[in-house]
Each structure stands twice: as structure tokens, then as C-alpha cells.
């Protein structure tokens, strides 16, 4: 895996996590949540939101680590 593809994968993970979080937030804020008798769909959306949040954090950390490594390589070469 090249550094560029690793950065690309990290950005893709961030994007997917943000899209999922946006979807989960819309589900949680939906008026349908207030009319349902079964809270399981709300709980599912909240758990998925937490998972998407963790995905964004992990992908951002991976991006940071890869970026720092690239910066170190550039500093060594120069």
C-alpha cells in the first residue's frame, strides 16, 4: 500500500463515517421517533451513530499518522 492510497483510504473512511452519522442524526431527529411505541429503532440509530463517530475518529487518526510519516520522510530526504 502506498502512502497516497493509505491517505485516500483514510479520507474515504472519514467520508463514510460522516455520511452515516448524518443519516443517523436524521433518523434520531425524525418525527417518526416520537410516534413509535417501540424504542428499538431509536436505540439502533444511536448505536450506529456512536459507531460512525468512532469510524471518523479512527480514520482521522490514521490520516494524521500517515501524514506525519510522510512529513518525516520528506524531512529526512531534504
N, C-alpha and C positions, 0 to 999 in steps of 0.2 A: 504494500500500500504506500503510495507516495504521500507526501505532506499535503499536496493540493487536494487529493481525493479525501484525505482524512479531514481537512478543513471543510470540504464540501459535505461530507457525511455529518459533521457536527452541525453545520448550518441547517441541513435537512432535518436533523433531529430537533433542533430548536423550532423550526417552522412547523413541523408536525405536532409538537407539543403545544405550541401556541394556538394552532387551529383546533386541536382537541379541547383545550381549555376554553376557547371561545364558544365552542359548541356546548360544552358542559355548563358554562355560565348561563347561556341562553336557556338550557333545559331547566336549570335551577330557578331562574327568574320567571319562567313561564307561568302564565295564569293557570295552566292545567294542573300545576303542582298543588294549588290551593283547593281544587275541586275533587281531587282523588282521595279515596278512602285509604288506599294502600300506600304507605310512605316508601315502599321499596324502590320505586323509580327515582325518588329524590336521593335516597341513600346511594344508589348506584351512580348517579351523576356526581355526587360529592366525592365518592371514592375514585372515580375516573378523573375528576378534576385534580385530586391530590397526585394521582399517577402521572398526569400530564405535566403538573408542576415539577415533579421530580425529574421527568424526562428533559424538560427545558434546563433545569439546573445542571444536570449531568452533562448534557450536550454543551452547555456554555463552559463548564469546567474543562471538558475535553478540548474545546476550541482554544481556551486560554493556555492550556498546557502545550498544545501543538504550536500555537503562535509563539510562545516563549522559546520553545525548542528551535524553531526556525530563526528567531532573532538571535539566539546563541550561536547557531551555525554561521549566520551572516557575520556576527562579530568576530568569530574565530577566523573566518576566511579573509576578513579585511585587515 
